[in-house]
Amino acid sequence: MYVEYLLTDKGYDAAKVLVALMAFGEAWFFGRESEPVRLFSRETGRRVRPELVDAESGDPIDVRRLFAGPGPSFPRAERVRRERFAEYYQRRAGPGPSRSRRP
């Protein structure tokens, strides 16, 4: 007897992580032409190659160009926030006033 399993919304979100791991495996373990599994579009039948993109801009994400900041559920202790997310707070402060000496 065949029973079809349908993913929940949570399952579909988790599947995105697995697809990203497939791209990692293709790049670092198997190579572009020797991967054991390939993905194809159900609408077009063409091969799909996953890429992580920014939801706002659609641009590919380069993790070397990112920095982290506190989210809403991070502890509110200011000292802890500033220690863990120093770059975030430095960037929010901006360049600051010039400290040049005048004669």
A tleap script that builds the chain and sets N, CA, C and O, in Angstrom:
source leaprc.protein.ff14SB
mol = sequence {
  NMET TYR VAL GLU TYR LEU LEU THR ASP LYS
  GLY TYR ASP ALA ALA LYS VAL LEU VAL ALA
  LEU MET ALA PHE GLY GLU ALA TRP PHE PHE
  GLY ARG GLU SER GLU PRO VAL ARG LEU PHE
  SER ARG GLU THR GLY ARG ARG VAL ARG PRO
  GLU LEU VAL ASP ALA GLU SER GLY ASP PRO
  ILE ASP VAL ARG ARG LEU PHE ALA GLY PRO
  GLY PRO SER PHE PRO ARG ALA GLU ARG VAL
  ARG ARG GLU ARG PHE ALA GLU TYR TYR GLN
  ARG ARG ALA GLY PRO GLY PRO SER ARG SER
  ARG ARG CPRO
}
set mol.1.N position { 0.836 -1.185 0.000 }
set mol.1.CA position { 0.000 0.000 0.000 }
set mol.1.C position { 0.882 1.249 0.000 }
set mol.1.O position { 1.821 1.349 0.789 }
set mol.2.N position { 0.580 2.190 -0.877 }
set mol.2.CA position { 1.329 3.436 -1.001 }
set mol.2.C position { 0.625 4.519 -0.198 }
set mol.2.O position { -0.575 4.740 -0.356 }
set mol.3.N position { 1.384 5.197 0.668 }
set mol.3.CA position { 0.845 6.305 1.441 }
set mol.3.C position { 1.684 7.537 1.134 }
set mol.3.O position { 2.901 7.527 1.319 }
set mol.4.N position { 1.045 8.580 0.672 }
set mol.4.CA position { 1.763 9.814 0.352 }
set mol.4.C position { 1.897 10.649 1.615 }
set mol.4.O position { 0.941 10.821 2.370 }
set mol.5.N position { 3.099 11.161 1.830 }
set mol.5.CA position { 3.351 12.022 2.983 }
set mol.5.C position { 3.436 13.458 2.497 }
set mol.5.O position { 4.189 13.755 1.570 }
set mol.6.N position { 2.687 14.335 3.101 }
set mol.6.CA position { 2.715 15.744 2.747 }
set mol.6.C position { 3.399 16.530 3.859 }
set mol.6.O position { 3.081 16.373 5.038 }
set mol.7.N position { 4.332 17.367 3.467 }
set mol.7.CA position { 5.037 18.172 4.450 }
set mol.7.C position { 4.143 19.269 5.016 }
set mol.7.O position { 3.248 19.773 4.338 }
set mol.8.N position { 4.397 19.623 6.249 }
set mol.8.CA position { 3.759 20.784 6.859 }
set mol.8.C position { 4.550 22.014 6.420 }
set mol.8.O position { 5.583 21.888 5.762 }
set mol.9.N position { 4.067 23.199 6.783 }
set mol.9.CA position { 4.821 24.417 6.482 }
set mol.9.C position { 6.198 24.373 7.132 }
set mol.9.O position { 7.188 24.805 6.542 }
set mol.10.N position { 6.251 23.850 8.350 }
set mol.10.CA position { 7.535 23.721 9.035 }
set mol.10.C position { 8.454 22.770 8.268 }
set mol.10.O position { 9.655 23.016 8.157 }
set mol.11.N position { 7.895 21.703 7.748 }
set mol.11.CA position { 8.675 20.747 6.961 }
set mol.11.C position { 9.231 21.368 5.696 }
set mol.11.O position { 10.377 21.110 5.329 }
set mol.12.N position { 8.424 22.192 5.019 }
set mol.12.CA position { 8.913 22.879 3.816 }
set mol.12.C position { 10.033 23.854 4.164 }
set mol.12.O position { 10.997 23.978 3.409 }
set mol.13.N position { 9.919 24.542 5.287 }
set mol.13.CA position { 11.005 25.429 5.707 }
set mol.13.C position { 12.274 24.641 6.010 }
set mol.13.O position { 13.370 25.075 5.657 }
set mol.14.N position { 12.136 23.486 6.662 }
set mol.14.CA position { 13.296 22.641 6.951 }
set mol.14.C position { 13.916 22.106 5.662 }
set mol.14.O position { 15.134 21.943 5.581 }
set mol.15.N position { 13.101 21.837 4.670 }
set mol.15.CA position { 13.607 21.329 3.394 }
set mol.15.C position { 14.539 22.339 2.728 }
set mol.15.O position { 15.465 21.947 2.019 }
set mol.16.N position { 14.307 23.622 2.945 }
set mol.16.CA position { 15.186 24.657 2.386 }
set mol.16.C position { 16.605 24.507 2.926 }
set mol.16.O position { 17.577 24.725 2.203 }
set mol.17.N position { 16.719 24.136 4.189 }
set mol.17.CA position { 18.037 23.916 4.794 }
set mol.17.C position { 18.715 22.723 4.123 }
set mol.17.O position { 19.908 22.770 3.824 }
set mol.18.N position { 17.961 21.667 3.891 }
set mol.18.CA position { 18.530 20.483 3.240 }
set mol.18.C position { 18.972 20.783 1.811 }
set mol.18.O position { 19.995 20.271 1.354 }
set mol.19.N position { 18.211 21.602 1.116 }
set mol.19.CA position { 18.595 21.981 -0.243 }
set mol.19.C position { 19.893 22.801 -0.209 }
set mol.19.O position { 20.759 22.626 -1.066 }
set mol.20.N position { 20.027 23.684 0.770 }
set mol.20.CA position { 21.274 24.453 0.902 }
set mol.20.C position { 22.449 23.525 1.189 }
set mol.20.O position { 23.549 23.743 0.681 }
set mol.21.N position { 22.228 22.499 1.993 }
set mol.21.CA position { 23.291 21.529 2.261 }
set mol.21.C position { 23.649 20.732 1.012 }
set mol.21.O position { 24.801 20.336 0.837 }
set mol.22.N position { 22.680 20.497 0.152 }
set mol.22.CA position { 22.971 19.812 -1.114 }
set mol.22.C position { 23.934 20.652 -1.952 }
set mol.22.O position { 24.865 20.118 -2.555 }
set mol.23.N position { 23.710 21.963 -1.990 }
set mol.23.CA position { 24.593 22.854 -2.744 }
set mol.23.C position { 26.005 22.828 -2.158 }
set mol.23.O position { 26.988 22.850 -2.898 }
set mol.24.N position { 26.099 22.782 -0.854 }
set mol.24.CA position { 27.401 22.691 -0.188 }
set mol.24.C position { 28.101 21.390 -0.570 }
set mol.24.O position { 29.287 21.396 -0.897 }
set mol.25.N position { 27.379 20.291 -0.530 }
set mol.25.CA position { 27.954 19.000 -0.895 }
set mol.25.C position { 28.416 18.968 -2.336 }
set mol.25.O position { 29.467 18.407 -2.646 }
set mol.26.N position { 27.632 19.570 -3.220 }
set mol.26.CA position { 28.018 19.622 -4.633 }
set mol.26.C position { 29.324 20.398 -4.797 }
set mol.26.O position { 30.202 19.990 -5.557 }
set mol.27.N position { 29.446 21.506 -4.091 }
set mol.27.CA position { 30.633 22.354 -4.225 }
set mol.27.C position { 31.876 21.753 -3.571 }
set mol.27.O position { 32.975 21.883 -4.112 }
set mol.28.N position { 31.723 21.098 -2.418 }
set mol.28.CA position { 32.895 20.703 -1.636 }
set mol.28.C position { 33.167 19.205 -1.576 }
set mol.28.O position { 34.267 18.810 -1.189 }
set mol.29.N position { 32.223 18.367 -1.937 }
set mol.29.CA position { 32.452 16.926 -1.839 }
set mol.29.C position { 32.379 16.191 -3.170 }
set mol.29.O position { 33.225 15.345 -3.459 }
set mol.30.N position { 31.387 16.505 -3.974 }
set mol.30.CA position { 31.165 15.725 -5.188 }
set mol.30.C position { 31.659 16.403 -6.447 }
set mol.30.O position { 32.155 15.732 -7.351 }
set mol.31.N position { 31.538 17.708 -6.526 }
set mol.31.CA position { 31.847 18.430 -7.747 }
set mol.31.C position { 30.604 18.599 -8.588 }
set mol.31.O position { 29.620 17.881 -8.405 }
set mol.32.N position { 30.644 19.542 -9.506 }
set mol.32.CA position { 29.456 19.910 -10.289 }
set mol.32.C position { 28.912 18.789 -11.164 }
set mol.32.O position { 27.709 18.755 -11.422 }
set mol.33.N position { 29.714 17.913 -11.607 }
set mol.33.CA position { 29.214 16.889 -12.532 }
set mol.33.C position { 29.216 15.484 -11.950 }
set mol.33.O position { 29.017 14.515 -12.683 }
set mol.34.N position { 29.434 15.355 -10.654 }
set mol.34.CA position { 29.435 14.011 -10.066 }
set mol.34.C position { 28.552 13.884 -8.826 }
set mol.34.O position { 28.683 12.921 -8.071 }
set mol.35.N position { 27.647 14.855 -8.609 }
set mol.35.CA position { 26.760 14.818 -7.449 }
set mol.35.C position { 25.775 13.653 -7.580 }
set mol.35.O position { 25.377 13.314 -8.694 }
set mol.36.N position { 25.376 13.040 -6.472 }
set mol.36.CA position { 24.479 11.881 -6.531 }
set mol.36.C position { 23.014 12.232 -6.786 }
set mol.36.O position { 22.257 11.386 -7.260 }
set mol.37.N position { 22.597 13.473 -6.477 }
set mol.37.CA position { 21.202 13.887 -6.645 }
set mol.37.C position { 21.193 15.281 -7.270 }
set mol.37.O position { 21.986 16.147 -6.900 }
set mol.38.N position { 20.288 15.481 -8.217 }
set mol.38.CA position { 20.106 16.796 -8.825 }
set mol.38.C position { 18.657 17.230 -8.633 }
set mol.38.O position { 17.761 16.394 -8.513 }
set mol.39.N position { 18.434 18.535 -8.604 }
set mol.39.CA position { 17.086 19.083 -8.446 }
set mol.39.C position { 16.588 19.638 -9.779 }
set mol.39.O position { 17.358 20.198 -10.560 }
set mol.40.N position { 15.270 19.470 -10.027 }
set mol.40.CA position { 14.660 19.948 -11.266 }
set mol.40.C position { 13.346 20.641 -10.939 }
set mol.40.O position { 12.646 20.255 -10.003 }
set mol.41.N position { 13.017 21.663 -11.714 }
set mol.41.CA position { 11.765 22.397 -11.546 }
set mol.41.C position { 10.590 21.551 -12.024 }
set mol.41.O position { 10.640 20.973 -13.109 }
set mol.42.N position { 9.545 21.478 -11.227 }
set mol.42.CA position { 8.333 20.763 -11.645 }
set mol.42.C position { 7.615 21.493 -12.775 }
set mol.42.O position { 6.950 20.858 -13.593 }
set mol.43.N position { 7.741 22.821 -12.833 }
set mol.43.CA position { 7.052 23.589 -13.870 }
set mol.43.C position { 7.769 23.519 -15.215 }
set mol.43.O position { 7.128 23.347 -16.251 }
set mol.44.N position { 9.094 23.652 -15.204 }
set mol.44.CA position { 9.833 23.757 -16.471 }
set mol.44.C position { 10.650 22.518 -16.806 }
set mol.44.O position { 11.003 22.302 -17.965 }
set mol.45.N position { 10.952 21.705 -15.803 }
set mol.45.CA position { 11.801 20.537 -16.022 }
set mol.45.C position { 13.278 20.856 -16.072 }
set mol.45.O position { 14.107 19.952 -16.181 }
set mol.46.N position { 13.618 22.137 -15.994 }
set mol.46.CA position { 15.043 22.495 -16.066 }
set mol.46.C position { 15.728 22.242 -14.730 }
set mol.46.O position { 15.087 22.203 -13.679 }
set mol.47.N position { 17.029 22.072 -14.794 }
set mol.47.CA position { 17.826 21.845 -13.592 }
set mol.47.C position { 17.838 23.109 -12.744 }
set mol.47.O position { 17.905 24.221 -13.267 }
set mol.48.N position { 17.772 22.925 -11.444 }
set mol.48.CA position { 17.799 24.041 -10.491 }
set mol.48.C position { 19.047 23.914 -9.644 }
set mol.48.O position { 19.342 22.842 -9.117 }
set mol.49.N position { 19.782 25.012 -9.514 }
set mol.49.CA position { 20.955 25.069 -8.643 }
set mol.49.C position { 20.676 26.086 -7.539 }
set mol.49.O position { 20.556 27.281 -7.811 }
set mol.50.N position { 20.573 25.623 -6.302 }
set mol.50.CA position { 20.226 26.525 -5.199 }
set mol.50.C position { 21.299 27.579 -4.955 }
set mol.50.O position { 22.493 27.339 -5.129 }
set mol.51.N position { 20.829 28.753 -4.546 }
set mol.51.CA position { 21.718 29.838 -4.148 }
set mol.51.C position { 21.013 30.622 -3.054 }
set mol.51.O position { 19.815 30.886 -3.161 }
set mol.52.N position { 21.732 30.997 -2.008 }
set mol.52.CA position { 21.160 31.765 -0.912 }
set mol.52.C position { 21.134 33.241 -1.309 }
set mol.52.O position { 22.167 33.828 -1.631 }
set mol.53.N position { 19.934 33.831 -1.279 }
set mol.53.CA position { 19.796 35.235 -1.656 }
set mol.53.C position { 19.078 36.016 -0.568 }
set mol.53.O position { 18.346 35.450 0.243 }
set mol.54.N position { 19.300 37.320 -0.564 }
set mol.54.CA position { 18.640 38.225 0.366 }
set mol.54.C position { 17.177 38.384 -0.047 }
set mol.54.O position { 16.891 38.712 -1.199 }
set mol.55.N position { 16.262 38.158 0.874 }
set mol.55.CA position { 14.831 38.243 0.576 }
set mol.55.C position { 14.412 39.658 0.184 }
set mol.55.O position { 13.455 39.823 -0.571 }
set mol.56.N position { 15.101 40.671 0.676 }
set mol.56.CA position { 14.739 42.060 0.364 }
set mol.56.C position { 15.218 42.488 -1.021 }
set mol.56.O position { 14.454 43.070 -1.791 }
set mol.57.N position { 16.479 42.202 -1.340 }
set mol.57.CA position { 17.069 42.697 -2.593 }
set mol.57.C position { 17.137 41.645 -3.696 }
set mol.57.O position { 17.193 41.984 -4.878 }
set mol.58.N position { 17.132 40.363 -3.309 }
set mol.58.CA position { 17.320 39.304 -4.289 }
set mol.58.C position { 18.775 39.054 -4.632 }
set mol.58.O position { 19.080 38.191 -5.456 }
set mol.59.N position { 19.678 39.800 -4.008 }
set mol.59.CA position { 21.112 39.638 -4.264 }
set mol.59.C position { 21.652 38.400 -3.568 }
set mol.59.O position { 21.194 38.059 -2.477 }
set mol.60.N position { 22.625 37.716 -4.182 }
set mol.60.CA position { 23.273 36.585 -3.496 }
set mol.60.C position { 23.898 37.057 -2.185 }
set mol.60.O position { 24.412 38.172 -2.097 }
set mol.61.N position { 23.848 36.202 -1.178 }
set mol.61.CA position { 24.420 36.540 0.128 }
set mol.61.C position { 25.850 36.030 0.209 }
set mol.61.O position { 26.120 34.855 -0.040 }
set mol.62.N position { 26.760 36.926 0.559 }
set mol.62.CA position { 28.153 36.576 0.826 }
set mol.62.C position { 28.350 36.751 2.329 }
set mol.62.O position { 28.381 37.879 2.822 }
set mol.63.N position { 28.482 35.649 3.057 }
set mol.63.CA position { 28.543 35.731 4.523 }
set mol.63.C position { 29.748 36.521 5.014 }
set mol.63.O position { 29.766 36.970 6.160 }
set mol.64.N position { 30.757 36.697 4.163 }
set mol.64.CA position { 31.913 37.506 4.559 }
set mol.64.C position { 31.555 38.981 4.655 }
set mol.64.O position { 32.318 39.765 5.219 }
set mol.65.N position { 30.414 39.365 4.116 }
set mol.65.CA position { 29.996 40.770 4.124 }
set mol.65.C position { 28.876 41.032 5.135 }
set mol.65.O position { 28.241 42.085 5.088 }
set mol.66.N position { 28.629 40.100 6.036 }
set mol.66.CA position { 27.557 40.238 7.026 }
set mol.66.C position { 28.116 40.496 8.420 }
set mol.66.O position { 29.264 40.158 8.709 }
set mol.67.N position { 27.311 41.089 9.272 }
set mol.67.CA position { 27.612 41.149 10.702 }
set mol.67.C position { 26.300 40.939 11.440 }
set mol.67.O position { 25.222 41.175 10.893 }
set mol.68.N position { 26.399 40.500 12.670 }
set mol.68.CA position { 25.211 40.157 13.456 }
set mol.68.C position { 24.858 41.279 14.424 }
set mol.68.O position { 25.720 42.037 14.868 }
set mol.69.N position { 23.585 41.363 14.733 }
set mol.69.CA position { 23.081 42.292 15.734 }
set mol.69.C position { 22.059 41.572 16.592 }
set mol.69.O position { 21.589 40.497 16.221 }
set mol.70.N position { 21.708 42.147 17.734 }
set mol.70.CA position { 20.771 41.476 18.631 }
set mol.70.C position { 19.353 41.450 18.063 }
set mol.70.O position { 18.887 42.426 17.475 }
set mol.71.N position { 18.683 40.326 18.250 }
set mol.71.CA position { 17.288 40.195 17.859 }
set mol.71.C position { 16.387 40.498 19.038 }
set mol.71.O position { 16.870 40.751 20.142 }
set mol.72.N position { 15.090 40.476 18.816 }
set mol.72.CA position { 14.140 40.839 19.869 }
set mol.72.C position { 14.200 39.947 21.106 }
set mol.72.O position { 13.875 40.408 22.200 }
set mol.73.N position { 14.603 38.696 20.968 }
set mol.73.CA position { 14.608 37.814 22.144 }
set mol.73.C position { 15.989 37.698 22.793 }
set mol.73.O position { 16.161 36.939 23.746 }
set mol.74.N position { 16.980 38.450 22.282 }
set mol.74.CA position { 18.293 38.430 22.934 }
set mol.74.C position { 18.177 39.158 24.271 }
set mol.74.O position { 17.438 40.137 24.368 }
set mol.75.N position { 18.899 38.698 25.319 }
set mol.75.CA position { 18.798 39.361 26.631 }
set mol.75.C position { 18.989 40.873 26.539 }
set mol.75.O position { 19.783 41.366 25.737 }
set mol.76.N position { 18.259 41.587 27.361 }
set mol.76.CA position { 18.245 43.056 27.311 }
set mol.76.C position { 19.453 43.719 27.968 }
set mol.76.O position { 19.642 44.925 27.809 }
set mol.77.N position { 20.270 42.974 28.696 }
set mol.77.CA position { 21.413 43.568 29.397 }
set mol.77.C position { 22.326 44.269 28.392 }
set mol.77.O position { 22.927 43.628 27.531 }
set mol.78.N position { 22.420 45.578 28.514 }
set mol.78.CA position { 23.182 46.395 27.557 }
set mol.78.C position { 24.646 45.958 27.466 }
set mol.78.O position { 25.206 45.903 26.371 }
set mol.79.N position { 25.260 45.650 28.588 }
set mol.79.CA position { 26.668 45.234 28.587 }
set mol.79.C position { 26.858 43.965 27.756 }
set mol.79.O position { 27.788 43.875 26.955 }
set mol.80.N position { 25.987 43.004 27.949 }
set mol.80.CA position { 26.067 41.745 27.207 }
set mol.80.C position { 25.859 41.998 25.721 }
set mol.80.O position { 26.584 41.450 24.890 }
set mol.81.N position { 24.875 42.823 25.380 }
set mol.81.CA position { 24.612 43.137 23.976 }
set mol.81.C position { 25.828 43.790 23.328 }
set mol.81.O position { 26.216 43.419 22.221 }
set mol.82.N position { 26.418 44.742 23.999 }
set mol.82.CA position { 27.569 45.451 23.421 }
set mol.82.C position { 28.794 44.542 23.300 }
set mol.82.O position { 29.581 44.694 22.366 }
set mol.83.N position { 28.965 43.603 24.227 }
set mol.83.CA position { 30.091 42.661 24.128 }
set mol.83.C position { 29.898 41.702 22.959 }
set mol.83.O position { 30.830 41.456 22.193 }
set mol.84.N position { 28.712 41.170 22.824 }
set mol.84.CA position { 28.452 40.162 21.788 }
set mol.84.C position { 28.328 40.751 20.396 }
set mol.84.O position { 28.636 40.082 19.410 }
set mol.85.N position { 27.877 42.004 20.302 }
set mol.85.CA position { 27.588 42.595 18.998 }
set mol.85.C position { 28.316 43.932 18.829 }
set mol.85.O position { 27.716 44.934 18.441 }
set mol.86.N position { 29.607 43.928 19.124 }
set mol.86.CA position { 30.393 45.165 19.084 }
set mol.86.C position { 30.309 45.850 17.719 }
set mol.86.O position { 30.112 47.063 17.655 }
set mol.87.N position { 30.452 45.101 16.642 }
set mol.87.CA position { 30.419 45.720 15.317 }
set mol.87.C position { 29.071 46.362 15.032 }
set mol.87.O position { 29.012 47.432 14.428 }
set mol.88.N position { 28.010 45.736 15.449 }
set mol.88.CA position { 26.669 46.283 15.261 }
set mol.88.C position { 26.555 47.654 15.923 }
set mol.88.O position { 26.074 48.603 15.303 }
set mol.89.N position { 26.991 47.763 17.167 }
set mol.89.CA position { 26.886 49.027 17.892 }
set mol.89.C position { 27.856 50.068 17.352 }
set mol.89.O position { 27.538 51.257 17.339 }
set mol.90.N position { 29.028 49.644 16.907 }
set mol.90.CA position { 29.970 50.596 16.300 }
set mol.90.C position { 29.380 51.192 15.032 }
set mol.90.O position { 29.476 52.399 14.809 }
set mol.91.N position { 28.776 50.362 14.208 }
set mol.91.CA position { 28.193 50.845 12.952 }
set mol.91.C position { 26.980 51.737 13.200 }
set mol.91.O position { 26.760 52.693 12.456 }
set mol.92.N position { 26.192 51.443 14.229 }
set mol.92.CA position { 25.026 52.279 14.545 }
set mol.92.C position { 25.445 53.643 15.053 }
set mol.92.O position { 24.742 54.630 14.838 }
set mol.93.N position { 26.585 53.710 15.725 }
set mol.93.CA position { 27.064 54.978 16.274 }
set mol.93.C position { 27.544 55.907 15.164 }
set mol.93.O position { 27.560 57.125 15.342 }
set mol.94.N position { 27.936 55.348 14.021 }
set mol.94.CA position { 28.438 56.171 12.922 }
set mol.94.C position { 29.871 56.597 13.160 }
set mol.94.O position { 30.508 56.156 14.117 }
set mol.95.N position { 30.375 57.449 12.295 }
set mol.95.CA position { 31.782 57.835 12.392 }
set mol.95.C position { 32.097 58.695 13.610 }
set mol.95.O position { 33.250 58.750 14.036 }
set mol.96.N position { 31.113 59.358 14.171 }
set mol.96.CA position { 31.334 60.162 15.370 }
set mol.96.C position { 31.930 61.506 15.024 }
set mol.96.O position { 32.301 61.757 13.877 }
set mol.97.N position { 32.021 62.376 16.027 }
set mol.97.CA position { 32.567 63.728 15.792 }
set mol.97.C position { 34.061 63.672 15.530 }
set mol.97.O position { 34.772 62.813 16.050 }
set mol.98.N position { 34.510 64.594 14.723 }
set mol.98.CA position { 35.945 64.689 14.423 }
set mol.98.C position { 36.670 65.176 15.656 }
set mol.98.O position { 36.168 66.037 16.379 }
set mol.99.N position { 37.828 64.640 15.897 }
set mol.99.CA position { 38.595 65.039 17.086 }
set mol.99.C position { 39.887 65.728 16.690 }
set mol.99.O position { 40.920 65.542 17.333 }
set mol.100.N position { 39.830 66.519 15.635 }
set mol.100.CA position { 41.027 67.224 15.201 }
set mol.100.C position { 41.296 68.373 16.154 }
set mol.100.O position { 40.373 68.932 16.745 }
set mol.101.N position { 42.578 68.724 16.300 }
set mol.101.CA position { 42.968 69.821 17.191 }
set mol.101.C position { 43.008 71.118 16.424 }
set mol.101.O position { 43.480 71.175 15.288 }
set mol.102.N position { 42.517 72.140 17.046 }
set mol.102.CA position { 42.581 73.459 16.425 }
set mol.102.C position { 43.673 74.270 17.086 }
set mol.102.O position { 43.899 74.142 18.289 }
set mol.103.N position { 44.372 75.125 16.297 }
set mol.103.CA position { 45.455 75.939 16.888 }
set mol.103.C position { 44.961 76.992 17.849 }
set mol.103.O position { 45.762 77.739 18.412 }
savepdb mol mol.pdb
quit
